[in-house]
Amino acid sequence: MVSNVIMYQKKGMDDNGKINNKTSIYYRQLGYKVDDFRHILSNFDFRECLIYLPDSKESLVCLLALNREGKNAIPISSRKKGEALLYEIIGSQAQFIITDEKGLDQLFELSSRIKSLTAFVLHSCGVFSCETVSAIG
């Protein structure tokens, strides 16, 4: 779960927050990234959003941006696939999901059983795109 990944070392904006054993980010950088993504989210009208990303800086940015926008963030482990992932999606009744390219592939495999879902896709180059995943017909 993303919410317990970051370990606070100090409170200053120029100090590091440790995401995991391999990754850390300066709090100031984190704040800028959160504000940038929050601006994108503000253009969409929704209450709940799934986060289907591996534990990373990006997943933390998404979680915090959703929180600042007053949206409900529902993290899903990136290890969930197939039926387990479908169960989480249907059970949440969320209309939006934040994922990466691998997650989008998983969603398209399940698309015949998903009513309608808008995906914010984080590409490996760091750019987001918006895709619709739904059953055809």
Contacts in CASP RR format, 6 or more apart in sequence:
PFRMAT RR
TARGET T0000
AUTHOR 0000-0000-0000
METHOD contacts of the structure
MODEL  1
MVSNVIMYQKKGMDDNGKINNKTSIYYRQLGYKVDDFRHILSNFDFRECL
IYLPDSKESLVCLLALNREGKNAIPISSRKKGEALLYEIIGSQAQFIITD
EKGLDQLFELSSRIKSLTAFVLHSCGVFSCETVSAIG
1 75 0 8 1.000
1 77 0 8 1.000
2 51 0 8 1.000
2 53 0 8 1.000
2 55 0 8 1.000
2 59 0 8 1.000
2 60 0 8 1.000
2 63 0 8 1.000
2 75 0 8 1.000
3 63 0 8 1.000
3 75 0 8 1.000
5 19 0 8 1.000
5 20 0 8 1.000
5 55 0 8 1.000
5 59 0 8 1.000
5 60 0 8 1.000
6 17 0 8 1.000
6 18 0 8 1.000
6 19 0 8 1.000
6 60 0 8 1.000
7 17 0 8 1.000
7 18 0 8 1.000
8 17 0 8 1.000
9 15 0 8 1.000
9 16 0 8 1.000
9 17 0 8 1.000
9 18 0 8 1.000
10 16 0 8 1.000
12 27 0 8 1.000
13 26 0 8 1.000
13 27 0 8 1.000
13 28 0 8 1.000
14 26 0 8 1.000
14 27 0 8 1.000
14 28 0 8 1.000
15 26 0 8 1.000
15 27 0 8 1.000
16 24 0 8 1.000
16 25 0 8 1.000
16 26 0 8 1.000
16 27 0 8 1.000
17 24 0 8 1.000
17 25 0 8 1.000
17 26 0 8 1.000
17 27 0 8 1.000
17 30 0 8 1.000
18 24 0 8 1.000
19 25 0 8 1.000
19 55 0 8 1.000
19 56 0 8 1.000
19 57 0 8 1.000
19 60 0 8 1.000
20 55 0 8 1.000
20 56 0 8 1.000
23 56 0 8 1.000
23 57 0 8 1.000
25 57 0 8 1.000
25 60 0 8 1.000
30 57 0 8 1.000
30 60 0 8 1.000
30 61 0 8 1.000
30 64 0 8 1.000
31 64 0 8 1.000
33 57 0 8 1.000
33 61 0 8 1.000
34 61 0 8 1.000
34 64 0 8 1.000
34 65 0 8 1.000
34 68 0 8 1.000
35 65 0 8 1.000
37 61 0 8 1.000
37 62 0 8 1.000
37 65 0 8 1.000
37 128 0 8 1.000
38 65 0 8 1.000
38 68 0 8 1.000
38 69 0 8 1.000
40 120 0 8 1.000
40 128 0 8 1.000
41 49 0 8 1.000
41 65 0 8 1.000
41 66 0 8 1.000
41 69 0 8 1.000
41 71 0 8 1.000
42 69 0 8 1.000
44 96 0 8 1.000
44 118 0 8 1.000
46 71 0 8 1.000
46 94 0 8 1.000
46 95 0 8 1.000
46 96 0 8 1.000
47 71 0 8 1.000
47 72 0 8 1.000
48 71 0 8 1.000
48 72 0 8 1.000
48 74 0 8 1.000
48 92 0 8 1.000
48 93 0 8 1.000
48 94 0 8 1.000
48 95 0 8 1.000
48 96 0 8 1.000
49 66 0 8 1.000
49 71 0 8 1.000
49 72 0 8 1.000
49 73 0 8 1.000
49 74 0 8 1.000
49 94 0 8 1.000
49 96 0 8 1.000
49 97 0 8 1.000
49 98 0 8 1.000
50 74 0 8 1.000
50 75 0 8 1.000
50 76 0 8 1.000
50 88 0 8 1.000
50 89 0 8 1.000
50 92 0 8 1.000
50 94 0 8 1.000
50 96 0 8 1.000
50 97 0 8 1.000
50 98 0 8 1.000
51 59 0 8 1.000
51 62 0 8 1.000
51 63 0 8 1.000
51 66 0 8 1.000
51 73 0 8 1.000
51 74 0 8 1.000
51 75 0 8 1.000
51 76 0 8 1.000
51 97 0 8 1.000
51 98 0 8 1.000
51 99 0 8 1.000
52 76 0 8 1.000
52 78 0 8 1.000
52 80 0 8 1.000
52 85 0 8 1.000
52 97 0 8 1.000
52 98 0 8 1.000
52 99 0 8 1.000
52 103 0 8 1.000
52 106 0 8 1.000
52 107 0 8 1.000
53 59 0 8 1.000
53 62 0 8 1.000
53 78 0 8 1.000
53 98 0 8 1.000
53 99 0 8 1.000
53 100 0 8 1.000
53 122 0 8 1.000
54 78 0 8 1.000
54 100 0 8 1.000
55 78 0 8 1.000
58 100 0 8 1.000
58 122 0 8 1.000
58 126 0 8 1.000
59 75 0 8 1.000
62 73 0 8 1.000
62 98 0 8 1.000
63 73 0 8 1.000
63 75 0 8 1.000
66 72 0 8 1.000
66 73 0 8 1.000
67 73 0 8 1.000
74 88 0 8 1.000
74 92 0 8 1.000
74 94 0 8 1.000
76 85 0 8 1.000
76 88 0 8 1.000
76 89 0 8 1.000
78 102 0 8 1.000
78 103 0 8 1.000
80 88 0 8 1.000
81 106 0 8 1.000
82 106 0 8 1.000
82 109 0 8 1.000
82 110 0 8 1.000
85 106 0 8 1.000
85 110 0 8 1.000
86 110 0 8 1.000
86 113 0 8 1.000
86 114 0 8 1.000
89 97 0 8 1.000
89 110 0 8 1.000
89 114 0 8 1.000
89 117 0 8 1.000
90 114 0 8 1.000
94 117 0 8 1.000
95 116 0 8 1.000
95 117 0 8 1.000
95 118 0 8 1.000
96 117 0 8 1.000
96 118 0 8 1.000
96 119 0 8 1.000
96 120 0 8 1.000
97 107 0 8 1.000
97 117 0 8 1.000
97 118 0 8 1.000
97 119 0 8 1.000
97 120 0 8 1.000
97 133 0 8 1.000
98 119 0 8 1.000
98 120 0 8 1.000
98 122 0 8 1.000
99 106 0 8 1.000
99 107 0 8 1.000
99 119 0 8 1.000
99 120 0 8 1.000
99 121 0 8 1.000
99 122 0 8 1.000
100 121 0 8 1.000
100 122 0 8 1.000
100 123 0 8 1.000
100 124 0 8 1.000
101 121 0 8 1.000
101 122 0 8 1.000
101 123 0 8 1.000
101 124 0 8 1.000
104 119 0 8 1.000
104 121 0 8 1.000
104 131 0 8 1.000
104 133 0 8 1.000
107 114 0 8 1.000
107 117 0 8 1.000
107 119 0 8 1.000
107 133 0 8 1.000
108 133 0 8 1.000
110 133 0 8 1.000
111 133 0 8 1.000
111 134 0 8 1.000
111 135 0 8 1.000
111 136 0 8 1.000
112 135 0 8 1.000
112 136 0 8 1.000
113 135 0 8 1.000
114 133 0 8 1.000
114 134 0 8 1.000
114 135 0 8 1.000
115 134 0 8 1.000
115 135 0 8 1.000
116 132 0 8 1.000
116 133 0 8 1.000
116 134 0 8 1.000
116 135 0 8 1.000
117 132 0 8 1.000
117 133 0 8 1.000
117 134 0 8 1.000
118 130 0 8 1.000
118 131 0 8 1.000
118 132 0 8 1.000
118 133 0 8 1.000
119 130 0 8 1.000
119 131 0 8 1.000
119 132 0 8 1.000
119 133 0 8 1.000
120 128 0 8 1.000
120 129 0 8 1.000
120 130 0 8 1.000
121 128 0 8 1.000
121 129 0 8 1.000
121 130 0 8 1.000
121 131 0 8 1.000
122 128 0 8 1.000
123 129 0 8 1.000
END
